[in-house]
Amino acid sequence: MSMNKEQTQALIDEVLEVYPEKARDDRKKHVTVTDAQSEGTCITSNRKTVPGVMTVRGCAYAGSKGVVWGPVKDMIHISHGPVGCGQYSRAGRRNYYSGTTGVDSFGTLNVTTDFQERDIVFGGDKKLSAAIDELEQLFPLSKGISIQSECPVGLIGDDIEAVAKVKGAEIGKTIVPVRCEGFRGVSQSLGHHIANDTIRDYVLDASEGEAKIESTPYDVAIIGDYNIGGDAWSSRIILEDMGLRVVAQWSGDGTLPEMKNTPQVALNLVHCYRSMNYIVRYMEEKQGIPWVEYNLFGPTKIEESMRKIAAFFDEKIQKQTEDVIARYREQWQAVIDKYRPRLEGKSVMLYVGGLRPRHIIGAYEDLGMEITGAGYEFAHNDDYVKTTPELKDSTLLFDDASAYELEEYVKALKPDLVGSGVKEKYVFQKMGFPFRQMHSWDYSGPYHGVDGFAIFAHDMDLTINNPCWNKMKAPWLKEASDDALVKIA
C-alpha cells in the first residue's frame, strides 16, 4: 500500500509509541520518510541496539568468518572457541565454489577448537596449536589457515598472534589470526573491517615483492561478491564478454593466490561496498588502483554498471561493451515481457544486510514493482546516503528495526512481497505474506547478471502468485475449534 509523507510519518509515530520515552526518542533517529528534496539523509545508523529489543543483527565473528574469510575456499577457517558459534556459522550462506571438498577446497568444512571449561581457565593456545598440527596432517593441500576468534578468546587473552606466527613458520603456510570476537562493535560490520585489516597485514603486505602473474591492461578483480548461488560466476560472464580479464574474485569461490594477485589489477570492482570498501581504499592509497562500486541486479543496473566500468578502459572495451549490451537486451527483454504483466504494480518491503536494500531496487522496478519500505540491519550512514536516491518519495526507511517494528510496518504497508532474512521468514509466511529470503536467495540463484535476472523474475512470480497466501491465517489469530476445546477439557 502506497502512502504519502504524512501517512508514513504517522505510521512511524504510531509504531514507536509503544516504547518507553527514552527508547522511543532513540528509535526515532533510526526511522525516516524519504524526501527527494532533502540532500542526503538524516537517519542514524551503526549504533548499539537498544538492550532488550530483539534485533536480527549478527556479531563481529559472523562478519569475519561468515562473510569475508569463510568463503575463501583453499584455506581452512578455524572457529576458535566453543562449538556453538562454529556450528552456527557452518555453510550458512551458500557460497558456491569449484573444487573437491576436503582435498583442495574447504568452504563447507566446520572446524572448531571446541572450548571446554578447562580451556577458559587455562587458556586455549595449546589446543589451537594442536588443531593446526592435526589440520596440516588431514589436509596437506590447504594453502593456509585463518583463526576466527570467538568471544571467550578475547576475554581470557589467548595469544593467537603468537600461535599463528610460530605455527606458520613451522608448516610454511599463511596463518591469519583474526581478532573478531563477537562482542566487538555493534554488529557484524566491525567484523568486516577487522577481516579487511588482516587481509591487508597478512596477505597483501606480507606477499609484497613476490613473483605473481603476468598482468595485462584489462585485468580486474571482483571484490565483495560472495558467490551466493553462483552470483560471482554470472558476473564474470558479463565482465569477460566486455573484454576484461578477471584475475581475482574474493571471497566467494576465492583463493589465497588470487587475493595476492589483486594489487596488480587495473581496476577493483566492488560489489558489497559495506564489507569490502576498507581494503579497496587501502589498495587505492598504496598501489594507486582505482575502484568502482557496481550492481548487476536487473537490466537497468547491469547496463549502467557495464558503462561505468568500461569508462575506465579504452575505446576497444567501450565499443565491445555496447555490442554486448545490444545482445543482452534481447535476452532480458524476453524475461520482462513474460513476467512484468504478472508482477506490475506489486509492492515490496525490504529488510536485508549490507547492500541489497539499494542494489535490488532496480531489478524489482524493471519488473514493474514498487518498493514501499526498505531498511538495513547494519548499514553505516553512507549506505543510506546512497540508498535514498534509489527510492521514491515517501518511502519508509529504517535502520536496525526490531522484530516488533517489522511486524507492525508489514501489517500497515501490506506489501505483496517481503524480502528479508531467514530469521524473519517464517513469521511473515505464517502471517500470510509472500516472502523471499534475500540473504541467500531462498536456496535459488544466481540473481546477478543476465541469466540471474531470469531466475530472479521467475522466483518473484512463483512466490507472489502462489495461490496459497490468501488461504493462510496466522496461528495466533485462528479461533480454537470445538475439537480443540474438547481435547483441552
C-alpha positions, 0 to 999 in steps of 0.5 A: 500500500502506497502512502504519502509523507504524512501517512508514513510519518504517522505510521512511524509515530504510531509504531514507536509509541509503544516504547518507553520515552527514552527508547522511543526518542532513540528509535526515532533517529533510526526511522525516516520518510524519504524526501527527494528534496532533502540532500542526503539523509538524516537517519542514524545508523551503526549504533548499539541496539537498544538492550532488550529489543530483539534485533536480527543483527549478527556479531563481529565473528559472523562478519569475519568468518561468515562473510569475508574469510569463510568463503575463501575456499583453499584455506581452512577457517578455524572457529576458535572457541566453543562449538556453538558459534562454529556450528552456527556459522557452518555453510550458512550462506551458500557460497558456491565454489569449484573444487573437491571438498576436503582435498583442495577446497574447504568452504563447507568444512566446520572446524572448531577448537571446541572450548571446554571449561578447562580451556577458559581457565587455562587458556586455549593456545595449546589446543589451537596449536594442536588443531593446526598440527592435526589440520596440516596432517588431514589436509596437506593441500590447504594453502593456509589457515585463518583463526576466527576468534570467538568471544571467550578468546578475547576475554581470557587473552589467548595469544593467537598472534603468537600461535599463528606466527610460530605455527606458520613458520613451522608448516610454511603456510599463511596463518591469519589470526583474526581478532573478531570476537563477537562482542566487538562493535555493534554488529557484524560490520566491525567484523568486516573491517577487522577481516579487511585489516588482516587481509591487508597485514597478512596477505597483501603486505606480507606477499609484497615483492613476490613473483605473481602473474603476468598482468595485462591492461584489462585485468580486474578483480571482483571484490565483495561478491560472495558467490551466493548461488553462483552470483560471482560466476554470472558476473564474470560472464558479463565482465569477460564478454566486455573484454576484461580479464578477471584475475581475482574474485574474493571471497566467494569461490576465492583463493589465497593466490588470487587475493595476492594477485589483486594489487596488480589489477587495473581496476577493483570492482566492488560489489558489497561496498559495506564489507569490502570498501576498507581494503579497496581504499587501502589498495587505492592509497598504496598501489594507486588502483582505482575502484568502482562500486557496481550492481548487476541486479536487473537490466537497468543496473547491469547496463549502467554498471557495464558503462561505468566500468568500461569508462575506465578502459579504452575505446576497444572495451567501450565499443565491445561493451555496447555490442554486448549490451545490444545482445543482452537486451534481447535476452532480458527483454524476453524475461520482462515481457513474460513476467512484468504483466504478472508482477506490475504494480506489486509492492515490496518491503525490504529488510536485508544486510549490507547492500541489497536494500539499494542494489535490488531496487532496480531489478524489482522496478524493471519488473514493474514493482514498487518498493514501499519500505526498505531498511538495513540491519547494519548499514553505516550512514553512507549506505543510506546516503546512497540508498535514498536516491534509489527510492521514491518519495515517501518511502519508509526507511529504517535502520536496525528495526526490531522484530516488533517494528517489522511486524507492525510496518508489514501489517500497515504497508501490506506489501505483496512481497517481503524480502528479508532474512531467514530469521524473519521468514517464517513469521511473515509466511505464517502471517500470510505474506509472500516472502523471499529470503534475500540473504541467500536467495531462498536456496535459488540463484544466481540473481546477478547478471543476465541469466540471474535476472531470469531466475530472479523474475521467475522466483518473484512470480512463483512466490507472489502468485502462489495461490496459497497466501490468501488461504493462510491465517496466522496461528495466533489469530485462528479461533480454537475449534470445538475439537480443540476445546474438547481435547483441552477439557 
